[in-house]
Amino acid sequence: MASVSGVTSSNSNSIYGNRNVLSGLATGMDTESMIQNAVSGYKTKISSLQQKQTRVTWKQEAMRSVSTPMIKFAQKYTSYSSSTNLLSSSFFSKAVTTTTNGANASKVSATGKTSSDVQLLGVKQLASKSTYSISAAALGLGGSDGTGAVSITAGEDLNLSKVMELSNVSGTLSLKYGSNRTIDLSFDDLDTYKTAEDFVKGINAKLAGATVSNSSGEVVSASTMVTATLDAASGEITFSDKQGAGNSVTIASATGKIKTTLGIDESAKSSTLNVKDKTLVDESATVGDYLSGKSLTMTVDGKTKTITLPTYDSAAANPADNFAAGLNTAVQKAFGTGVSVALTGGKLQVAGQKGSTISINATNAVGKALGLGGATATSYLNTGKTLGDLLGLSQTTDADGHITAETLAGIIGTALKSTSKITYNKTTDTYSDAEGNLTDKDGNRLGADGKQLYGYDFEINGTKLTFTRDSALENVLTAVNSNTGMSLSASFSKTTNLLQLTAQETGSAGQIVIDDTITGSTTGNLAAKLFGVINDPTSASTETAKGTFSAGRDAVLTMSVNGTKMEVSRTDNTFDVDGLSVTLKGTFGYSTEDVKDSSGTVTVPAGTFIEGTEPVTFTTSADSDKILDAVKGMVADLNEILKSVHDAYSTLPNYKSNKTRYEPLTDDDKSGMTESAIQKYEEKAKQGVLFGDNDLSSLYSKLISAIAPGGASASTLSKMGITTNYSEGITSLAVDENALRDALSSNPDSVRDAFTSTSGTGGLMVNVSKVVSDYASTTGATKGILIQKAGSSYSSLSLLNNTMQDEVDNYDKQISKWQSKLSDKVDYYTKMFTRLETLTSQMNSQSSMISGMMGG
């Protein structure tokens, strides 16, 4: 078949597509050519629209190639975040070298410049921040006190002969839900279940903690999809689909004691476990028997080693001491003699050198058997623990187990209730508020345990936050750091085991106040339970019963400005003196101790200004190279923009020998051309695509007015070596480096004003910046003229919302409409010629049949 190409770039196949056409077999007509000719007008229309659309796209690309350098120019020379912001007076002020002079020059630094005669005669004290530090051990939160060797001391005695109840169903159990989803349940050695009922409750609790994907792909609690039930008579535990969707729940695999104790046969793919007459708890071993050969990991000062526990010898004279000695040998083999293990008062103790950090990680069962209370123990406060774990938590519950009252560290909590909209999640069978907090259906906040949550006020510097029993201490510290009202930095050091609060600002005003009660009430302050009470911020250094507080101080200095001597205080060590930014680094010029005469009488008290101290003076000079480099770069970039804008609107389009313009190629045109030929043709066709554009012509005129203001402004620029040139129809800027350098040395303020002044005719950069912003701004509600016209990749929304894109989209709609018309016409002619072929074929058959009957 003949093909129709050039309709669209994606429609280069036959115009028939999947249509079946009888191509002139009966009629002898070239139906394809006839249809091609019949719809040629439609194809021509589509090609014409595509050419117009392509030309708009070329204009759009060309316009963006003009605006992009302007956007980059603004970012480099007029943005406040740029290091070469020639629009900013501070750029010129900072582009100076300021040196300090005198015997105490190293104790002061400065930037910027001033026209005043500034001298520092002495610095009595530097500004400092208020700080408060306290040992976590002193607060009873755990870890060592930081004054000597560090240690981890078990909370319970090491009783190796004690019978240890161990689970006979420890290990893992994997359930297969439906055809391809797996739920993994893990049972610890201490997950002991004395009855079948307890075991089923334990399984369902493990299901609640496990996750699985539902049919919608959401990750949900496995307990929302699977449940375990017990037939008490038979001892059979059955797993079933809680959703009622008919999915099978079978045992896929099992490991450990649960497999052997319950005789699980994985190949049976059963949905049941049988616990009848099974012993679920092993009471045959002692703590020592259990610990023998077990392992734990220990980390000392960042170095982690695996430690194998020694074998328990019940026949030893003192089994516990013998066990501790064996563990000590293993630990010292791993870390050296700087770490030791011993029994202290019957409790296991791991000790290390001052300043060391020690942590122990084991299974929950091993940790509890050693008396450590759980899987983790540290020589420092574990900030990952919740406030409920760290501070004394007391709860009152009703007959149904609901919490009716709660205290934390002796503070009565307030039941929390959400005030925002409550949403029910059917998949997880849970309620939550608009902030994502877990609630019940009535909006009562729930904790991680699913029970009523209580809040506790935490107040520092008069600003309050609320925390709960589930709040981790590390999150409390983060909340303090991010709270602008408290204006504090909160931190914790593992090495010293100290909690520290530091005012964010230096000076006497930046204080730290923690009262034992919340302001205006008798309710206990949770902050006081975590950090101690600090309510005397006026004392310069107060040693409290638990922590150390040091009040912030203002800097105190004596200076002379234009001959006037004065002693002043500043809240920060960096401050401004008539445009000069001064930074204090040390003290000088004041007595550091009392001076006494021969009789012991103080004649010069400490902190007295010492007359005759050599002052610190300042010398400033312009950093000509920095400014000169920025100006030269700006001039070069601006000249490129001027040329680009001028060429864009003044370059004539190319014309063929027949005086017609080069139009965009159609698909038919491209079919017989090489890639290089297409490229060369399109280069000619794109030339002058923006010829005569009024916006670009106006832009060029305004840029010329900005760089050649005339009058006094032009004279000022000319004196400092910045002039305009005119060559080959284009105006450009020029810089005389020597003249500009001389101007920077002799009158830097004049150079600054020539660029940044907003009065009169305005400075050079002020005027250029306004034009660039008017035409190429990518921010704000109203974008630049060129951005509105063609969009820019520097403003993502503008790419789809600009005048030229509207034209492109309109052509898309027209092309789509004409393609539909073409398709309809092809359908019409195809059906018509197909019917003609069918009728002709039938006539030929009948004719042949009649001829045969007549013996012809």
Order of alpha helices (4+ residues) and beta strands (2+ residues): alpha-alpha-alpha-beta-beta-beta-beta-beta-beta-beta-beta-alpha-beta-beta-beta-beta-beta-alpha-beta-beta-alpha-beta-beta-alpha-beta-beta-beta-alpha-beta-alpha-beta-beta-beta-beta-beta-beta-beta-beta-beta-alpha-beta-beta-alpha-beta-beta-beta-beta-beta-beta-beta-beta-beta-alpha-alpha-alpha-alpha-alpha-beta-beta-alpha-alpha-alpha-alpha-alpha
